[in-house]
Amino acid sequence: MKAPSSFVDKLLTWPQYVLPHHLLSRLMHYLTRWRMGAFMPKLLQRFVNLYKIDMSSAEEEDLSAYPHFNAFFTRALKPQARPLTQADVLSPVDGMISQLGKIQGNTMIQAKGHNFTLDALLGGFNPVANLFKDGHFCTIYLSPRDYHRIHIPLAGQPVDMIYVPGRLFSVNQRTACNVPGLFARNERVVTVFKTPLGPMALVLVGAIFVGSVDMAWEEDIMPNRMKKPQRWQVADNTGEYAQGAEVGRFNMGSTVIVLFGKQQMEWLSELSEGSTVQMGQALGQKVVKK
């Protein structure tokens, strides 16, 4: 991703510092669940046309079947729309890779000229951050046209969760290149999974207008009024999820960061920043240890 550095880009980003992020997101939470009756299909059709959304892949193609905008936004896809590739690690979402690579000790790349720390991303919970130091990360941005359900990249059991309060800046390319520490400043939910490749984490980063995040075992996690980061264990009776199983969804779009530990896996060489991926597409492979 090229880093916009013009005065215009910075000027367009500045108003986000003063916007009432959470107030706007709570308003959007309400509006996206407003049942508009006969007007709803017309609104959805305008959205489909604007973002060139392929409704033929949706489990429900009829726009009149969606009672409100959030039901449409979090729509399910036909099973054959996202076949699972035979690979060790799959993409958890549809989107664009904004960055991927190795975690340099405790440091991750946000965009050219902007880094942030693993400790900050994970809310200062050092024991969790230590699991991923010198590991690998992949940041995937979901645009409004993308499928917004989140699937597990490989079989795993959720064991640990972290909620980190924060701002709700936009997470598009311009903002990522102009707001320092963006992903470690925005509100986010982290789930750590136990997998055959060691610990893996999915970091669901909130953004402006993201009403909330749902996980398969816990709904409406954010936005939240807690003032400090919170960490809790997932219930022991929460079983393992098969590779490709749905584990969460964004109520409006945002970003997912995938984390793996040191010397467990590596990203496929053909992938780079700017690559477009779909859920179920091969993303990485395990490291064969000699």
N, C-alpha and C positions, 0 to 999 in steps of 0.2 A: 504494500500500500504506500503510495507516495504521500508525503506529509505536506498538506497545504500550509503555507507559511505566509501567505499574503496578508496585508492589512485588512482586506475585505473579509477573509475567512475569520480572522480574530474578532473583527467587529461584529460579524454575524453570530459568533459563539458567545460573546460577552453577555447578551441579555439573559442567557440561561443561569447566570450566577445570581440574578435577582428574582427570577420567577419563583412563585410559591409551588414548588414541585409536588409536594404531597397533596396540597389542596386540589391542584389540577388533576392529579391522578385519582383522587377520591371522586371527583366530579365525573371523570371518564368512566370509573367503575360503575357509577350509577347510569350514565348515559348508554353504555354498551349493553346494559341489561333492560333498557326501556323497550317495552313491547309497543311497536308503532302500528300494529295491524297491517292494513293493506298497503301502507306506505313503505313497510320494511323491505319487500322484494325490490322495489324501485331504487331504494337507497343502496342495497347490496349490489344491484346490477351496475350502478354507477361506480362502486368500489371495484368490482370485478373488471370493468372496462378500463378504469384508470390504471390499475396495476397489472392488467393482462393476466389474470388468474385463470388457470386451466381447471374448470369445474368438472371436466370429464373424469378426473382422477379422484374426485370426492365421493365418499360413500353415499352421500345424499346430494344429488346434482340440482334438485329443485330448490331454488332460492326461497320460495314461499314456505318451505318446510322449516325454516330457521326462525324461531320466535323472537330472537333479538340478535344484535350484532355480535355479542360474545360467543353465542352458539355457533355462528358462522365462522368467526375468527379461529375458534378452536376445533373446527370440523375434523372429523375422522376421514381417512382416505380408504379407498378400496384396498383389500389385502394385496392384490397383485400390483398396485401402484408403486410400492416400494419393496421390491424383492430383496432379501438379505444376501449379500455377497458372501462367499466362502472366504472369510478373512478373520484374523485374530481380533482385530479392533475395527468396529464400524462407526460411521458418523452417527451421532445421536440425533441429529436434526438436519433439516434443509437449511442452507444458508451459504454465506461466503466466508472463507477463512481469512480473517484479518491479520493473524499472526500464528505461527507455530514454530516449534523448535525445542531446544534444550533450556532448562532452567539453570541459569548460571549461579550456582550456589543458592542464593535467596532471591535472585533478580530475574524478572520476566520483562519481555518487551511488550509495550502497549502499541506504539507506533514509532516511526523513525524520530529519534530525538527524545522519546518519552519511555521511561521504564517505571516499574512499580515492584514492590516486594511481595513475596509469597506470604510473609508474616502479616502484612497489612491486608492482603486479599482475604486471608482466613481469620480476620478479626483479632489478631494477636494471640491466638491459641497455638503456642509454639509446638506442643507435642504433635498436633495435627500437621503443622507446616513442615516439621522435621521429616514426615513421611515422604515428602515430595521434593525436598531439596536436591539439587543436581539431577532432577528427573526431567520429564517432558511435559509440555503444555501445548494446547491448541485452542485458539479463540475463534469462535464461529458467530458471525453476526446474522441475525434473522431479520429480513426486511418485511414490510407489511404484506408482500405477496406470497411469502413463504408459508409452508405448513408449520404450525406452532405447537405440535406435541413433541415431547422429548422422550427418547428411547435409550435403553442402556446399551453401550458399545460392545459389551461382552457380558457373559453370565456373571452375576454378582448378587451379594446380599447387602442391603443398606445397614450400616452399623452405627453411624455417627452423623449428627447434623449440627450445623452452625447457622445462626441468623445474625447478620450484621446490619444494623441500621445505617442510614446514610442519605445522601442526596439522590436525585433521580434525573441526572443529566441525560440528554439524548446520547445514544451510543453509536451514532453514525460516523462515517469516516472523518468528516470535518471536526466533530467534537473530539474524537479519539486523538486527533493530531494536534489539538489546541488546549485540551484540559488536562493538566498534569495529574497522573495517578487516577485516571477516570474510573477504572474498574475496581479500584480499592477505595473509591469515594462513594460510589453508588450503593444503594441498598441491595443486599444479595442473600441468597440462601445456598448453603453448601451441603452436599450429601457425600459422605465417604462410604465406599463400597468395599467389601472383601471379595476379591476376584482371584482367578487362577494366575493372574499376572501381578499379584500383590495388591496393595491399596490403590484404589482409583477414586477420584473425586469429580463430581459434576458441580460446577459453580454456576448458578443461575443468577445473572446480573440484571437487576431491575433498570428501568429507564423511564423517562417522562411518559406519562399516560399508561404505564403498566399497572393495571388494577390490582393484580395479585398473582401469586404463583401457587399452583396446586401440585402436590406430589401424590403418588398413588396411595400412600398410607397416611397423608395429612393434607388437608385442604386449607385454602386461603391463608397462606403463611405470611404474605406481605401485601400491601404495606402494613407495618406494625408500629405501634406507639412505644415499644420498648426503647429505652434510652441507651442501653449498653448491649454489646454482643452477647448472645446466649448460645450455649452448647448443650445438647442433650443426646442421649442414646436412643436409637430406634428400638422399638419393642422387640424383644427376643423372638417373639412368634411371627415376626415379619420374615417370610421365607425368601428364598433366592429367586431372582428374576432371570428368565432365560434371555440369551442374547437377542437384542432387538425388541424386547418387550417394552411397552409404554410405561414410563415411570413418573411423568410429570407433564405439565403444560403451562405456557405463559398465557395469561389473560391480557392480551396485547403483547407486542413483540419486544425482543431484547437480544441478549447475548448469552451464549453458553461457553464456559471455559472447561476443558477436559484436562485433568491432571493425572500423571502416572509417576511412580517412584523411579529411582535411579536404576539403570541397567535392567529394566523390565521389558521395555518395548521401544520401538522407534517408528516415526512417521514414514509413510511411503515417500520415496524420493520424488515422485512425480507431482506431489502436492506442494504448494507454496502459497504465500500470501496473495490473495486475489482469486484463488481457486474456488470454484463453485462446487458445492457438494450436496448430496441428497441423503436423507436418512437411509441407512442400510448399505451405503457405499463403503468400500474398503478405505480405512483411514490409517491403520498401522499394523505392525506385525511384532510378534514377540522376539526378544533377543535370544538367539541360540547361544547358550553359554558353553565355552570350551572346557 
